[in-house]
Amino acid sequence: MERPADRPIQISEVSKLLQAKDLCDVERYFSEKGCPEFEYDAELDVFRFSEDGRFAFCREFADWTLLWERGYLDF
């Protein structure tokens, strides 16, 4: 069932639309272009928020709630 166009998307629906590997692919592209949004932690192979260094996502998992709260996911 599709959601009505006038109803905002819920955070629980985000993981159905995106996967953490999608975020990694996009961020790696922007990093290559010289305009990354996140800091890459090569030792752990994860991306962190540049504001405070908290974990944001890796290929297998994303902190969807924190990404949403900080405005990185805008649906």
Backbone torsions as a table, in degrees:
resi	resn	phi	psi	omega
1	MET	NA	131.3	178.8
2	GLU	-83.0	150.5	178.1
3	ARG	-81.6	146.6	176.0
4	PRO	-61.9	144.6	-176.7
5	ALA	-62.5	-26.3	-177.9
6	ASP	-88.0	-0.5	179.5
7	ARG	-101.1	124.6	178.2
8	PRO	-61.5	148.1	178.2
9	ILE	-69.9	144.1	179.5
10	GLN	-94.9	150.1	-178.9
11	ILE	-58.1	-32.4	179.8
12	SER	-66.5	-19.0	179.2
13	GLU	-86.6	-16.3	-175.0
14	VAL	-60.5	-46.0	-176.5
15	SER	-65.1	-18.3	175.8
16	LYS	-77.6	-25.8	-177.2
17	LEU	-93.1	-38.0	-178.1
18	LEU	-122.2	158.2	170.9
19	GLN	-124.4	156.7	-178.5
20	ALA	-57.2	-35.2	179.6
21	LYS	-63.6	-30.0	176.1
22	ASP	-64.5	-43.5	177.7
23	LEU	-62.1	-41.7	179.0
24	CYS	-61.1	-44.7	-179.7
25	ASP	-61.9	-44.5	179.9
26	VAL	-65.1	-46.1	-178.2
27	GLU	-66.9	-37.4	176.6
28	ARG	-63.2	-38.7	177.2
29	TYR	-61.3	-49.6	-179.5
30	PHE	-65.4	-33.9	176.9
31	SER	-63.6	-42.2	178.1
32	GLU	-62.7	-31.6	-179.7
33	LYS	-84.1	-4.6	177.0
34	GLY	87.1	18.4	179.0
35	CYS	-136.1	61.7	-179.6
36	PRO	-72.1	148.7	175.1
37	GLU	-93.6	-26.6	-174.0
38	PHE	-122.2	163.0	174.1
39	GLU	-94.4	134.7	179.2
40	TYR	-93.8	126.9	176.6
41	ASP	-100.3	94.7	-175.0
42	ALA	-63.6	-33.8	-178.4
43	GLU	-61.0	-42.3	-179.5
44	LEU	-99.1	-7.9	-177.2
45	ASP	58.2	49.7	178.3
46	VAL	-135.0	161.2	173.4
47	PHE	-104.3	142.0	-178.6
48	ARG	-123.9	154.3	173.6
49	PHE	-67.5	132.9	-178.5
50	SER	-71.0	-23.8	-178.7
51	GLU	-64.7	-42.5	-173.5
52	ASP	-139.1	2.2	177.8
53	GLY	76.6	5.0	179.0
54	ARG	-68.4	150.6	178.4
55	PHE	-59.6	133.1	176.3
56	ALA	-111.1	-54.5	179.3
57	PHE	-168.2	162.9	170.0
58	CYS	-139.0	-176.9	-177.0
59	ARG	-61.7	-30.7	-174.6
60	GLU	-94.6	-23.8	-171.2
61	PHE	-149.7	144.6	174.9
62	ALA	-132.1	146.2	174.0
63	ASP	-85.5	78.8	-173.8
64	TRP	-55.9	-41.4	-177.9
65	THR	-62.9	-47.3	-179.4
66	LEU	-67.9	-38.8	175.7
67	LEU	-60.4	-41.6	178.8
68	TRP	-65.3	-50.0	-178.0
69	GLU	-59.8	-34.5	-177.7
70	ARG	-88.8	3.1	173.5
71	GLY	85.1	14.4	178.2
72	TYR	-81.1	-17.2	176.8
73	LEU	-118.1	115.4	-176.4
74	ASP	-128.6	96.7	-178.3
75	PHE	-111.8	NA	NA
